[in-house]
Amino acid sequence: MVQCPDRIIASMDTGVDDALALAYLLGSADECELGGVIAGYGNVDANTAYANTCAVLDLFGRADIPVFLGSEHPSWADAFIPDAGCAQFHGDDGLGNTRLAGSGALADGAGVSGDDMSGDDMSGDDMSGDDMSGDDMSGDDMSGDDMSVDVPDEVVSVGGYLAGDVHAHPALGACSRVNRSRSVGHPQSAMPTALASGGKRRCSVDAADGIEYLIEQVREFGRDVTVLATGPLTDVDAAITRAPDIASKLRLVMMGGTLTQPGNCWDAVAETNIIQDPEAANRVFHSGADITMVGLDVTHQCLLPQSAADRWRATGTKRGRFLADLADFSIKANLEADPALFSGGMPLHDPLAAAVALDSSLVDCFDLALRAETNTGDFNGVRGRTTGDPVGLVNHSMPHVHVALGVDSGRFLDEFVERMAEVCR
Protein backbone atom coordinates (compact mmCIF):
# COMPACT_ATOMS: atom_id res chain seq x y z
CA MET A 1 0.00 0.00 0.00
CA VAL A 2 1.41 3.40 -1.02
CA GLN A 3 1.19 5.94 1.77
CA CYS A 4 0.06 9.38 0.65
CA PRO A 5 2.26 12.31 1.76
CA ASP A 6 1.08 14.45 4.64
CA ARG A 7 -0.87 17.53 3.62
CA ILE A 8 0.33 20.76 5.20
CA ILE A 9 -1.21 24.22 5.25
CA ALA A 10 1.23 26.80 6.60
CA SER A 11 0.44 30.06 8.38
CA MET A 12 3.62 32.16 8.30
CA ASP A 13 4.91 35.65 9.06
CA THR A 14 7.68 34.95 6.62
CA GLY A 15 11.00 35.95 8.11
CA VAL A 16 14.36 34.16 8.17
CA ASP A 17 13.43 30.94 9.97
CA ASP A 18 9.99 30.79 8.32
CA ALA A 19 11.79 30.82 4.95
CA LEU A 20 14.08 28.02 6.10
CA ALA A 21 11.04 26.04 7.25
CA LEU A 22 9.37 26.66 3.89
CA ALA A 23 12.44 25.42 2.00
CA TYR A 24 12.54 22.36 4.26
CA LEU A 25 8.93 21.53 3.43
CA LEU A 26 9.65 21.96 -0.28
CA GLY A 27 12.56 19.56 0.11
CA SER A 28 10.27 17.03 1.79
CA ALA A 29 7.99 16.46 -1.20
CA ASP A 30 8.05 12.68 -0.70
CA GLU A 31 6.60 13.14 2.77
CA CYS A 32 4.69 16.38 2.47
CA GLU A 33 2.20 18.00 0.12
CA LEU A 34 2.27 21.73 0.81
CA GLY A 35 -1.26 22.73 -0.09
CA GLY A 36 -0.87 26.46 0.43
CA VAL A 37 0.68 29.20 2.55
CA ILE A 38 -1.20 31.89 4.46
CA ALA A 39 1.05 34.94 4.91
CA GLY A 40 0.32 37.35 7.75
CA TYR A 41 1.82 39.92 10.12
CA GLY A 42 4.45 39.23 12.77
CA ASN A 43 8.13 39.34 11.91
CA VAL A 44 7.17 41.78 9.17
CA ASP A 45 3.93 43.36 7.98
CA ALA A 46 1.49 41.10 6.15
CA ASN A 47 2.22 42.48 2.68
CA THR A 48 5.95 41.91 3.13
CA ALA A 49 5.30 38.40 4.43
CA TYR A 50 3.16 37.75 1.36
CA ALA A 51 5.85 39.02 -1.01
CA ASN A 52 8.57 37.08 0.83
CA THR A 53 6.54 33.87 0.65
CA CYS A 54 5.96 34.27 -3.08
CA ALA A 55 9.63 34.99 -3.67
CA VAL A 56 10.84 31.92 -1.75
CA LEU A 57 8.40 29.62 -3.52
CA ASP A 58 9.43 31.05 -6.88
CA LEU A 59 13.13 30.62 -6.10
CA PHE A 60 12.57 26.93 -5.43
CA GLY A 61 10.46 26.45 -8.53
CA ARG A 62 7.09 26.16 -6.81
CA ALA A 63 5.05 29.07 -8.16
CA ASP A 64 2.19 26.54 -8.37
CA ILE A 65 1.67 26.59 -4.59
CA PRO A 66 -1.04 29.11 -3.70
CA VAL A 67 -0.31 31.97 -1.32
CA PHE A 68 -3.12 33.63 0.61
CA LEU A 69 -3.28 36.82 2.63
CA GLY A 70 -3.71 36.21 6.35
CA SER A 71 -4.23 38.51 9.30
CA GLU A 72 -2.74 41.98 9.05
CA HIS A 73 -2.88 42.79 12.75
CA PRO A 74 -3.58 41.02 16.05
CA SER A 75 -7.13 40.43 17.23
CA TRP A 76 -6.79 43.07 19.96
CA ALA A 77 -5.57 45.88 17.66
CA ASP A 78 -6.74 47.76 14.59
CA ALA A 79 -3.32 48.10 12.98
CA PHE A 80 0.17 46.63 13.17
CA ILE A 81 3.70 48.03 12.87
CA PRO A 82 6.74 45.70 12.77
CA ASP A 83 9.21 46.32 15.56
CA ALA A 84 12.96 46.86 15.71
CA GLY A 85 13.55 43.57 17.51
CA CYS A 86 12.27 41.60 14.54
CA ALA A 87 14.34 43.73 12.16
CA GLN A 88 17.36 42.91 14.30
CA PHE A 89 16.80 39.17 13.89
CA HIS A 90 15.23 39.06 10.42
CA GLY A 91 16.55 42.11 8.60
CA ASP A 92 14.65 45.11 7.29
CA ASP A 93 13.12 42.97 4.54
CA GLY A 94 12.42 39.98 6.79
CA LEU A 95 14.84 37.80 4.83
CA GLY A 96 18.20 38.78 6.28
CA ASN A 97 18.50 41.78 3.92
CA THR A 98 18.87 39.46 0.92
CA ARG A 99 16.20 41.54 -0.87
CA LEU A 100 14.83 38.35 -2.40
CA ALA A 101 11.40 39.91 -2.88
CA GLY A 102 12.86 43.12 -4.29
CA SER A 103 14.51 44.07 -7.55
CA GLY A 104 17.78 42.38 -8.40
CA ALA A 105 17.37 39.78 -5.68
CA LEU A 106 20.12 37.21 -5.66
CA ALA A 107 21.92 38.72 -8.62
CA ASP A 108 25.57 37.69 -8.91
CA GLY A 109 27.33 38.81 -5.79
CA ALA A 110 24.10 39.75 -4.01
CA GLY A 111 23.40 38.60 -0.51
CA VAL A 112 24.52 39.47 2.98
CA SER A 113 26.92 37.86 5.39
CA GLY A 114 25.54 39.75 8.34
CA ASP A 115 28.01 42.65 8.24
CA ASP A 116 25.33 44.98 6.86
CA MET A 117 23.38 44.83 10.10
CA SER A 118 24.09 47.84 12.26
CA GLY A 119 22.89 48.28 15.79
CA ASP A 120 22.50 51.97 15.08
CA ASP A 121 19.41 51.21 13.03
CA MET A 122 17.79 48.99 15.60
CA SER A 123 17.27 51.10 18.73
CA GLY A 124 18.14 47.81 20.31
CA ASP A 125 21.25 47.98 22.52
CA ASP A 126 19.04 46.74 25.35
CA MET A 127 17.42 43.93 23.35
CA SER A 128 18.19 40.31 24.12
CA GLY A 129 15.41 38.59 22.20
CA ASP A 130 13.19 38.77 19.15
CA ASP A 131 10.16 40.87 20.04
CA MET A 132 10.30 42.34 23.49
CA SER A 133 7.49 42.14 25.98
CA GLY A 134 5.96 44.93 28.04
CA ASP A 135 4.23 45.39 31.33
CA ASP A 136 0.77 46.80 30.74
CA MET A 137 -1.38 46.59 27.62
CA SER A 138 -4.44 48.39 28.96
CA GLY A 139 -4.81 50.69 25.97
CA ASP A 140 -5.53 53.77 28.08
CA ASP A 141 -2.06 55.20 27.60
CA MET A 142 -2.00 55.41 23.83
CA SER A 143 -3.66 57.36 21.06
CA GLY A 144 -3.05 57.99 17.41
CA ASP A 145 -1.48 61.33 18.36
CA ASP A 146 1.51 59.48 19.85
CA MET A 147 2.45 57.99 16.48
CA SER A 148 3.86 59.47 13.30
CA VAL A 149 1.28 57.58 11.26
CA ASP A 150 -2.19 58.84 10.49
CA VAL A 151 -4.26 56.29 12.38
CA PRO A 152 -6.40 58.38 14.75
CA ASP A 153 -8.63 56.57 17.24
CA GLU A 154 -7.10 53.22 16.35
CA VAL A 155 -5.34 50.75 18.60
CA VAL A 156 -1.90 50.13 17.10
CA SER A 157 0.32 47.15 17.90
CA VAL A 158 4.07 47.67 17.57
CA GLY A 159 5.37 44.12 17.58
CA GLY A 160 2.89 43.16 20.29
CA TYR A 161 3.00 46.37 22.30
CA LEU A 162 0.71 49.34 22.33
CA ALA A 163 2.10 52.31 20.47
CA GLY A 164 3.37 54.58 23.20
CA ASP A 165 4.42 51.72 25.48
CA VAL A 166 8.02 52.04 26.63
CA HIS A 167 8.78 48.70 24.93
CA ALA A 168 7.29 49.65 21.55
CA HIS A 169 10.15 50.29 19.10
CA PRO A 170 9.02 50.51 15.47
CA ALA A 171 11.36 49.08 12.86
CA LEU A 172 13.12 51.58 10.66
CA GLY A 173 10.60 52.93 8.13
CA ALA A 174 7.81 50.69 9.42
CA CYS A 175 5.44 53.52 10.38
CA SER A 176 5.03 54.53 6.76
CA ARG A 177 3.50 51.16 5.88
CA VAL A 178 1.24 50.50 8.84
CA ASN A 179 -1.33 47.82 8.05
CA ARG A 180 -5.02 48.35 8.68
CA SER A 181 -8.00 46.08 8.13
CA ARG A 182 -9.28 45.61 4.61
CA SER A 183 -11.71 43.18 3.08
CA VAL A 184 -10.42 40.55 0.66
CA GLY A 185 -12.19 38.18 -1.67
CA HIS A 186 -12.86 34.51 -1.10
CA PRO A 187 -10.22 32.06 -2.33
CA GLN A 188 -10.40 29.80 -5.32
CA SER A 189 -9.03 26.77 -3.52
CA ALA A 190 -7.83 24.91 -6.60
CA MET A 191 -5.92 27.85 -8.06
CA PRO A 192 -2.82 29.75 -6.97
CA THR A 193 -3.70 33.13 -5.58
CA ALA A 194 -0.77 34.83 -7.28
CA LEU A 195 -0.63 33.60 -10.86
CA ALA A 196 2.65 32.81 -12.56
CA SER A 197 3.67 35.18 -15.34
CA GLY A 198 6.66 34.43 -17.50
CA GLY A 199 7.93 31.99 -14.90
CA LYS A 200 7.60 34.56 -12.12
CA ARG A 201 4.74 34.95 -9.69
CA ARG A 202 2.99 38.31 -9.59
CA CYS A 203 2.40 39.24 -5.98
CA SER A 204 -0.66 41.31 -5.27
CA VAL A 205 -2.13 42.70 -2.08
CA ASP A 206 -5.52 41.67 -3.47
CA ALA A 207 -4.71 38.10 -2.44
CA ALA A 208 -7.54 35.76 -1.54
CA ASP A 209 -8.70 35.34 2.03
CA GLY A 210 -6.40 32.91 3.84
CA ILE A 211 -8.78 32.48 6.77
CA GLU A 212 -11.50 31.15 4.49
CA TYR A 213 -8.96 28.86 2.81
CA LEU A 214 -7.93 27.42 6.17
CA ILE A 215 -11.57 26.76 7.02
CA GLU A 216 -12.19 25.05 3.68
CA GLN A 217 -9.14 22.83 4.06
CA VAL A 218 -10.01 21.66 7.57
CA ARG A 219 -13.61 21.00 6.59
CA GLU A 220 -12.47 18.97 3.59
CA PHE A 221 -9.56 17.03 5.08
CA GLY A 222 -10.12 17.14 8.85
CA ARG A 223 -7.05 15.91 10.69
CA ASP A 224 -5.62 14.56 7.45
CA VAL A 225 -4.33 18.10 6.97
CA THR A 226 -1.93 19.68 9.46
CA VAL A 227 -2.01 23.41 9.98
CA LEU A 228 1.54 24.57 10.67
CA ALA A 229 1.61 27.97 12.37
CA THR A 230 5.04 29.62 12.62
CA GLY A 231 3.75 33.10 13.41
CA PRO A 232 1.09 34.49 15.75
CA LEU A 233 -2.05 32.37 16.16
CA THR A 234 -4.32 35.13 14.86
CA ASP A 235 -5.10 33.27 11.61
CA VAL A 236 -6.06 30.06 13.41
CA ASP A 237 -8.14 31.93 15.98
CA ALA A 238 -9.93 33.87 13.25
CA ALA A 239 -10.76 30.65 11.42
CA ILE A 240 -12.17 29.00 14.56
CA THR A 241 -14.13 32.15 15.43
CA ARG A 242 -15.60 32.29 11.94
CA ALA A 243 -16.28 28.55 11.76
CA PRO A 244 -16.45 26.99 15.26
CA ASP A 245 -17.26 23.59 13.75
CA ILE A 246 -13.67 23.13 12.58
CA ALA A 247 -12.12 23.17 16.07
CA SER A 248 -12.68 19.48 16.78
CA LYS A 249 -11.31 18.57 13.32
CA LEU A 250 -8.22 20.77 13.47
CA ARG A 251 -4.70 19.40 13.86
CA LEU A 252 -2.29 22.23 14.65
CA VAL A 253 1.47 22.24 15.09
CA MET A 254 2.56 25.66 16.28
CA MET A 255 5.89 27.33 16.95
CA GLY A 256 5.58 29.53 19.96
CA GLY A 257 5.43 29.73 23.70
CA THR A 258 7.68 28.41 26.42
CA LEU A 259 6.90 26.42 29.53
CA THR A 260 10.14 25.57 31.34
CA GLN A 261 12.50 28.23 29.96
CA PRO A 262 12.64 32.03 30.00
CA GLY A 263 10.93 33.86 27.17
CA ASN A 264 12.68 35.95 24.53
CA CYS A 265 10.83 39.20 25.20
CA TRP A 266 11.53 42.19 27.40
CA ASP A 267 10.20 40.54 30.53
CA ALA A 268 12.12 37.29 29.83
CA VAL A 269 8.81 35.47 30.31
CA ALA A 270 6.76 35.82 27.12
CA GLU A 271 7.69 34.38 23.72
CA THR A 272 7.52 36.39 20.51
CA ASN A 273 4.66 34.71 18.66
CA ILE A 274 2.47 34.62 21.77
CA ILE A 275 3.05 38.25 22.81
CA GLN A 276 1.83 39.38 19.38
CA ASP A 277 -1.69 38.11 20.16
CA PRO A 278 -2.12 36.45 23.58
CA GLU A 279 -5.91 36.65 23.32
CA ALA A 280 -5.90 34.62 20.11
CA ALA A 281 -3.45 32.09 21.53
CA ASN A 282 -5.53 31.62 24.67
CA ARG A 283 -8.70 31.02 22.67
CA VAL A 284 -6.94 28.50 20.43
CA PHE A 285 -5.51 26.63 23.45
CA HIS A 286 -9.05 26.23 24.82
CA SER A 287 -10.72 25.41 21.50
CA GLY A 288 -10.47 21.63 21.64
CA ALA A 289 -8.19 21.39 18.59
CA ASP A 290 -5.38 18.84 18.57
CA ILE A 291 -2.42 21.13 19.29
CA THR A 292 1.31 20.49 19.55
CA MET A 293 3.30 23.41 20.92
CA VAL A 294 6.91 23.57 19.74
CA GLY A 295 8.37 26.31 21.91
CA LEU A 296 11.66 27.59 23.21
CA ASP A 297 11.93 24.56 25.49
CA VAL A 298 13.02 22.56 22.43
CA THR A 299 13.97 25.06 19.71
CA HIS A 300 16.82 26.43 21.82
CA GLN A 301 18.28 22.93 21.82
CA CYS A 302 18.43 22.87 18.00
CA LEU A 303 21.20 25.23 16.91
CA LEU A 304 22.29 25.42 13.29
CA PRO A 305 26.11 25.69 13.08
CA GLN A 306 28.10 27.82 10.68
CA SER A 307 29.35 24.67 8.95
CA ALA A 308 25.83 24.03 7.64
CA ALA A 309 25.65 27.46 5.99
CA ASP A 310 29.10 26.90 4.50
CA ARG A 311 27.95 23.58 3.06
CA TRP A 312 24.89 25.15 1.42
CA ARG A 313 26.95 28.00 -0.03
CA ALA A 314 29.43 25.51 -1.47
CA THR A 315 26.72 24.15 -3.79
CA GLY A 316 27.30 27.27 -5.89
CA THR A 317 23.60 27.74 -6.65
CA LYS A 318 21.31 30.73 -6.09
CA ARG A 319 19.27 28.59 -3.72
CA GLY A 320 22.33 27.56 -1.75
CA ARG A 321 23.60 31.12 -1.52
CA PHE A 322 20.19 32.34 -0.38
CA LEU A 323 19.87 29.74 2.38
CA ALA A 324 23.45 30.37 3.48
CA ASP A 325 22.85 34.13 3.60
CA LEU A 326 19.78 33.60 5.78
CA ALA A 327 21.74 31.40 8.15
CA ASP A 328 24.74 33.74 8.25
CA PHE A 329 22.54 36.69 9.14
CA SER A 330 20.69 34.84 11.89
CA ILE A 331 23.79 33.19 13.36
CA LYS A 332 25.44 36.60 13.72
CA ALA A 333 22.33 38.29 15.14
CA ASN A 334 21.71 35.58 17.72
CA LEU A 335 25.36 35.40 18.76
CA GLU A 336 25.42 39.15 19.36
CA ALA A 337 22.19 38.93 21.37
CA ASP A 338 23.28 36.07 23.66
CA PRO A 339 26.80 34.67 23.21
CA ALA A 340 26.33 32.07 25.94
CA LEU A 341 23.07 30.63 24.62
CA PHE A 342 23.77 30.83 20.89
CA SER A 343 27.49 30.11 20.66
CA GLY A 344 26.59 26.95 18.73
CA GLY A 345 24.52 28.70 16.06
CA MET A 346 21.02 29.98 15.28
CA PRO A 347 17.96 28.40 16.93
CA LEU A 348 15.83 26.59 14.34
CA HIS A 349 12.47 27.69 15.70
CA ASP A 350 10.21 27.33 12.67
CA PRO A 351 12.11 24.52 10.91
CA LEU A 352 11.75 22.32 14.00
CA ALA A 353 8.00 22.94 14.06
CA ALA A 354 7.84 22.02 10.35
CA ALA A 355 9.78 18.83 11.03
CA VAL A 356 7.49 17.92 13.94
CA ALA A 357 4.47 18.41 11.67
CA LEU A 358 5.93 15.62 9.51
CA ASP A 359 7.40 13.43 12.28
CA SER A 360 6.02 13.84 15.78
CA SER A 361 8.54 11.30 17.12
CA LEU A 362 11.20 14.02 17.06
CA VAL A 363 9.80 15.46 20.30
CA ASP A 364 8.60 14.19 23.65
CA CYS A 365 5.51 15.98 24.86
CA PHE A 366 3.84 16.72 28.16
CA ASP A 367 0.07 17.10 27.90
CA LEU A 368 -1.64 19.73 30.00
CA ALA A 369 -4.40 22.30 29.97
CA LEU A 370 -2.62 25.40 28.73
CA ARG A 371 -3.38 29.09 28.78
CA ALA A 372 -1.80 32.29 27.56
CA GLU A 373 -1.88 35.15 30.02
CA THR A 374 -3.68 38.18 28.62
CA ASN A 375 -2.97 40.69 31.40
CA THR A 376 -0.07 41.83 33.54
CA GLY A 377 -0.56 42.59 37.21
CA ASP A 378 -1.42 41.17 40.60
CA PHE A 379 -3.23 37.82 40.34
CA ASN A 380 -2.98 38.02 36.56
CA GLY A 381 0.62 37.12 35.81
CA VAL A 382 2.55 38.44 32.83
CA ARG A 383 0.91 39.11 29.50
CA GLY A 384 2.04 36.62 26.87
CA ARG A 385 3.23 33.93 29.28
CA THR A 386 2.21 30.36 28.45
CA THR A 387 1.43 28.38 31.57
CA GLY A 388 -0.72 25.55 32.79
CA ASP A 389 -4.36 26.51 33.29
CA PRO A 390 -5.09 25.76 36.97
CA VAL A 391 -8.74 25.07 36.18
CA GLY A 392 -7.50 21.98 34.37
CA LEU A 393 -6.36 20.54 37.69
CA VAL A 394 -9.97 20.21 38.84
CA ASN A 395 -11.77 20.02 35.49
CA HIS A 396 -10.14 17.10 33.71
CA SER A 397 -12.37 17.50 30.66
CA MET A 398 -10.58 20.71 29.65
CA PRO A 399 -8.71 20.52 26.34
CA HIS A 400 -5.06 19.60 26.68
CA VAL A 401 -2.12 20.74 24.55
CA HIS A 402 0.88 18.55 23.67
CA VAL A 403 3.79 20.68 24.87
CA ALA A 404 7.16 19.58 23.48
CA LEU A 405 9.74 19.43 26.27
CA GLY A 406 12.27 16.97 24.83
CA VAL A 407 13.76 16.77 21.35
CA ASP A 408 16.05 14.44 19.43
CA SER A 409 18.15 17.40 18.34
CA GLY A 410 20.92 15.34 16.77
CA ARG A 411 18.57 13.43 14.47
CA PHE A 412 16.68 16.58 13.53
CA LEU A 413 19.79 18.64 12.78
CA ASP A 414 21.40 15.92 10.67
CA GLU A 415 18.21 15.44 8.68
CA PHE A 416 17.58 19.17 8.29
CA VAL A 417 21.08 20.04 7.08
CA GLU A 418 21.11 17.14 4.61
CA ARG A 419 17.67 17.85 3.21
CA MET A 420 18.45 21.52 2.76
CA ALA A 421 21.67 20.65 0.97
CA GLU A 422 19.60 18.57 -1.45
CA VAL A 423 17.06 21.32 -2.05
CA CYS A 424 19.89 23.76 -2.87
CA ARG A 425 20.75 21.88 -6.04
C-alpha positions in Angstrom: 0.0 0.0 0.0 1.4 3.4 -1.0 1.2 5.9 1.8 0.1 9.4 0.7 2.3 12.3 1.8 1.1 14.5 4.6 -0.9 17.5 3.6 0.3 20.8 5.2 -1.2 24.2 5.3 1.2 26.8 6.6 0.4 30.1 8.4 3.6 32.2 8.3 4.9 35.6 9.1 7.7 34.9 6.6 11.0 36.0 8.1 14.4 34.2 8.2 13.4 30.9 10.0 10.0 30.8 8.3 11.8 30.8 5.0 14.1 28.0 6.1 11.0 26.0 7.2 9.4 26.7 3.9 12.4 25.4 2.0 12.5 22.4 4.3 8.9 21.5 3.4 9.7 22.0 -0.3 12.6 19.6 0.1 10.3 17.0 1.8 8.0 16.5 -1.2 8.0 12.7 -0.7 6.6 13.1 2.8 4.7 16.4 2.5 2.2 18.0 0.1 2.3 21.7 0.8 -1.3 22.7 -0.1 -0.9 26.5 0.4 0.7 29.2 2.5 -1.2 31.9 4.5 1.0 34.9 4.9 0.3 37.3 7.7 1.8 39.9 10.1 4.4 39.2 12.8 8.1 39.3 11.9 7.2 41.8 9.2 3.9 43.4 8.0 1.5 41.1 6.2 2.2 42.5 2.7 5.9 41.9 3.1 5.3 38.4 4.4 3.2 37.7 1.4 5.8 39.0 -1.0 8.6 37.1 0.8 6.5 33.9 0.7 6.0 34.3 -3.1 9.6 35.0 -3.7 10.8 31.9 -1.8 8.4 29.6 -3.5 9.4 31.1 -6.9 13.1 30.6 -6.1 12.6 26.9 -5.4 10.5 26.5 -8.5 7.1 26.2 -6.8 5.1 29.1 -8.2 2.2 26.5 -8.4 1.7 26.6 -4.6 -1.0 29.1 -3.7 -0.3 32.0 -1.3 -3.1 33.6 0.6 -3.3 36.8 2.6 -3.7 36.2 6.3 -4.2 38.5 9.3 -2.7 42.0 9.0 -2.9 42.8 12.7 -3.6 41.0 16.1 -7.1 40.4 17.2 -6.8 43.1 20.0 -5.6 45.9 17.7 -6.7 47.8 14.6 -3.3 48.1 13.0 0.2 46.6 13.2 3.7 48.0 12.9 6.7 45.7 12.8 9.2 46.3 15.6 13.0 46.9 15.7 13.5 43.6 17.5 12.3 41.6 14.5 14.3 43.7 12.2 17.4 42.9 14.3 16.8 39.2 13.9 15.2 39.1 10.4 16.5 42.1 8.6 14.6 45.1 7.3 13.1 43.0 4.5 12.4 40.0 6.8 14.8 37.8 4.8 18.2 38.8 6.3 18.5 41.8 3.9 18.9 39.5 0.9 16.2 41.5 -0.9 14.8 38.4 -2.4 11.4 39.9 -2.9 12.9 43.1 -4.3 14.5 44.1 -7.6 17.8 42.4 -8.4 17.4 39.8 -5.7 20.1 37.2 -5.7 21.9 38.7 -8.6 25.6 37.7 -8.9 27.3 38.8 -5.8 24.1 39.7 -4.0 23.4 38.6 -0.5 24.5 39.5 3.0 26.9 37.9 5.4 25.5 39.8 8.3 28.0 42.7 8.2 25.3 45.0 6.9 23.4 44.8 10.1 24.1 47.8 12.3 22.9 48.3 15.8 22.5 52.0 15.1 19.4 51.2 13.0 17.8 49.0 15.6 17.3 51.1 18.7 18.1 47.8 20.3 21.2 48.0 22.5 19.0 46.7 25.4 17.4 43.9 23.4 18.2 40.3 24.1 15.4 38.6 22.2 13.2 38.8 19.1 10.2 40.9 20.0 10.3 42.3 23.5 7.5 42.1 26.0 6.0 44.9 28.0 4.2 45.4 31.3 0.8 46.8 30.7 -1.4 46.6 27.6 -4.4 48.4 29.0 -4.8 50.7 26.0 -5.5 53.8 28.1 -2.1 55.2 27.6 -2.0 55.4 23.8 -3.7 57.4 21.1 -3.1 58.0 17.4 -1.5 61.3 18.4 1.5 59.5 19.9 2.4 58.0 16.5 3.9 59.5 13.3 1.3 57.6 11.3 -2.2 58.8 10.5 -4.3 56.3 12.4 -6.4 58.4 14.8 -8.6 56.6 17.2 -7.1 53.2 16.4 -5.3 50.7 18.6 -1.9 50.1 17.1 0.3 47.2 17.9 4.1 47.7 17.6 5.4 44.1 17.6 2.9 43.2 20.3 3.0 46.4 22.3 0.7 49.3 22.3 2.1 52.3 20.5 3.4 54.6 23.2 4.4 51.7 25.5 8.0 52.0 26.6 8.8 48.7 24.9 7.3 49.7 21.6 10.2 50.3 19.1 9.0 50.5 15.5 11.4 49.1 12.9 13.1 51.6 10.7 10.6 52.9 8.1 7.8 50.7 9.4 5.4 53.5 10.4 5.0 54.5 6.8 3.5 51.2 5.9 1.2 50.5 8.8 -1.3 47.8 8.1 -5.0 48.4 8.7 -8.0 46.1 8.1 -9.3 45.6 4.6 -11.7 43.2 3.1 -10.4 40.6 0.7 -12.2 38.2 -1.7 -12.9 34.5 -1.1 -10.2 32.1 -2.3 -10.4 29.8 -5.3 -9.0 26.8 -3.5 -7.8 24.9 -6.6 -5.9 27.8 -8.1 -2.8 29.7 -7.0 -3.7 33.1 -5.6 -0.8 34.8 -7.3 -0.6 33.6 -10.9 2.7 32.8 -12.6 3.7 35.2 -15.3 6.7 34.4 -17.5 7.9 32.0 -14.9 7.6 34.6 -12.1 4.7 34.9 -9.7 3.0 38.3 -9.6 2.4 39.2 -6.0 -0.7 41.3 -5.3 -2.1 42.7 -2.1 -5.5 41.7 -3.5 -4.7 38.1 -2.4 -7.5 35.8 -1.5 -8.7 35.3 2.0 -6.4 32.9 3.8 -8.8 32.5 6.8 -11.5 31.1 4.5 -9.0 28.9 2.8 -7.9 27.4 6.2 -11.6 26.8 7.0 -12.2 25.0 3.7 -9.1 22.8 4.1 -10.0 21.7 7.6 -13.6 21.0 6.6 -12.5 19.0 3.6 -9.6 17.0 5.1 -10.1 17.1 8.8 -7.0 15.9 10.7 -5.6 14.6 7.4 -4.3 18.1 7.0 -1.9 19.7 9.5 -2.0 23.4 10.0 1.5 24.6 10.7 1.6 28.0 12.4 5.0 29.6 12.6 3.7 33.1 13.4 1.1 34.5 15.8 -2.0 32.4 16.2 -4.3 35.1 14.9 -5.1 33.3 11.6 -6.1 30.1 13.4 -8.1 31.9 16.0 -9.9 33.9 13.3 -10.8 30.6 11.4 -12.2 29.0 14.6 -14.1 32.1 15.4 -15.6 32.3 11.9 -16.3 28.5 11.8 -16.5 27.0 15.3 -17.3 23.6 13.8 -13.7 23.1 12.6 -12.1 23.2 16.1 -12.7 19.5 16.8 -11.3 18.6 13.3 -8.2 20.8 13.5 -4.7 19.4 13.9 -2.3 22.2 14.6 1.5 22.2 15.1 2.6 25.7 16.3 5.9 27.3 16.9 5.6 29.5 20.0 5.4 29.7 23.7 7.7 28.4 26.4 6.9 26.4 29.5 10.1 25.6 31.3 12.5 28.2 30.0 12.6 32.0 30.0 10.9 33.9 27.2 12.7 35.9 24.5 10.8 39.2 25.2 11.5 42.2 27.4 10.2 40.5 30.5 12.1 37.3 29.8 8.8 35.5 30.3 6.8 35.8 27.1 7.7 34.4 23.7 7.5 36.4 20.5 4.7 34.7 18.7 2.5 34.6 21.8 3.0 38.3 22.8 1.8 39.4 19.4 -1.7 38.1 20.2 -2.1 36.5 23.6 -5.9 36.6 23.3 -5.9 34.6 20.1 -3.5 32.1 21.5 -5.5 31.6 24.7 -8.7 31.0 22.7 -6.9 28.5 20.4 -5.5 26.6 23.4 -9.0 26.2 24.8 -10.7 25.4 21.5 -10.5 21.6 21.6 -8.2 21.4 18.6 -5.4 18.8 18.6 -2.4 21.1 19.3 1.3 20.5 19.5 3.3 23.4 20.9 6.9 23.6 19.7 8.4 26.3 21.9 11.7 27.6 23.2 11.9 24.6 25.5 13.0 22.6 22.4 14.0 25.1 19.7 16.8 26.4 21.8 18.3 22.9 21.8 18.4 22.9 18.0 21.2 25.2 16.9 22.3 25.4 13.3 26.1 25.7 13.1 28.1 27.8 10.7 29.4 24.7 9.0 25.8 24.0 7.6 25.7 27.5 6.0 29.1 26.9 4.5 27.9 23.6 3.1 24.9 25.1 1.4 27.0 28.0 0.0 29.4 25.5 -1.5 26.7 24.2 -3.8 27.3 27.3 -5.9 23.6 27.7 -6.6 21.3 30.7 -6.1 19.3 28.6 -3.7 22.3 27.6 -1.8 23.6 31.1 -1.5 20.2 32.3 -0.4 19.9 29.7 2.4 23.4 30.4 3.5 22.9 34.1 3.6 19.8 33.6 5.8 21.7 31.4 8.2 24.7 33.7 8.2 22.5 36.7 9.1 20.7 34.8 11.9 23.8 33.2 13.4 25.4 36.6 13.7 22.3 38.3 15.1 21.7 35.6 17.7 25.4 35.4 18.8 25.4 39.1 19.4 22.2 38.9 21.4 23.3 36.1 23.7 26.8 34.7 23.2 26.3 32.1 25.9 23.1 30.6 24.6 23.8 30.8 20.9 27.5 30.1 20.7 26.6 27.0 18.7 24.5 28.7 16.1 21.0 30.0 15.3 18.0 28.4 16.9 15.8 26.6 14.3 12.5 27.7 15.7 10.2 27.3 12.7 12.1 24.5 10.9 11.7 22.3 14.0 8.0 22.9 14.1 7.8 22.0 10.4 9.8 18.8 11.0 7.5 17.9 13.9 4.5 18.4 11.7 5.9 15.6 9.5 7.4 13.4 12.3 6.0 13.8 15.8 8.5 11.3 17.1 11.2 14.0 17.1 9.8 15.5 20.3 8.6 14.2 23.7 5.5 16.0 24.9 3.8 16.7 28.2 0.1 17.1 27.9 -1.6 19.7 30.0 -4.4 22.3 30.0 -2.6 25.4 28.7 -3.4 29.1 28.8 -1.8 32.3 27.6 -1.9 35.2 30.0 -3.7 38.2 28.6 -3.0 40.7 31.4 -0.1 41.8 33.5 -0.6 42.6 37.2 -1.4 41.2 40.6 -3.2 37.8 40.3 -3.0 38.0 36.6 0.6 37.1 35.8 2.6 38.4 32.8 0.9 39.1 29.5 2.0 36.6 26.9 3.2 33.9 29.3 2.2 30.4 28.5 1.4 28.4 31.6 -0.7 25.5 32.8 -4.4 26.5 33.3 -5.1 25.8 37.0 -8.7 25.1 36.2 -7.5 22.0 34.4 -6.4 20.5 37.7 -10.0 20.2 38.8 -11.8 20.0 35.5 -10.1 17.1 33.7 -12.4 17.5 30.7 -10.6 20.7 29.7 -8.7 20.5 26.3 -5.1 19.6 26.7 -2.1 20.7 24.5 0.9 18.5 23.7 3.8 20.7 24.9 7.2 19.6 23.5 9.7 19.4 26.3 12.3 17.0 24.8 13.8 16.8 21.4 16.0 14.4 19.4 18.1 17.4 18.3 20.9 15.3 16.8 18.6 13.4 14.5 16.7 16.6 13.5 19.8 18.6 12.8 21.4 15.9 10.7 18.2 15.4 8.7 17.6 19.2 8.3 21.1 20.0 7.1 21.1 17.1 4.6 17.7 17.9 3.2 18.4 21.5 2.8 21.7 20.6 1.0 19.6 18.6 -1.5 17.1 21.3 -2.0 19.9 23.8 -2.9 20.8 21.9 -6.0 
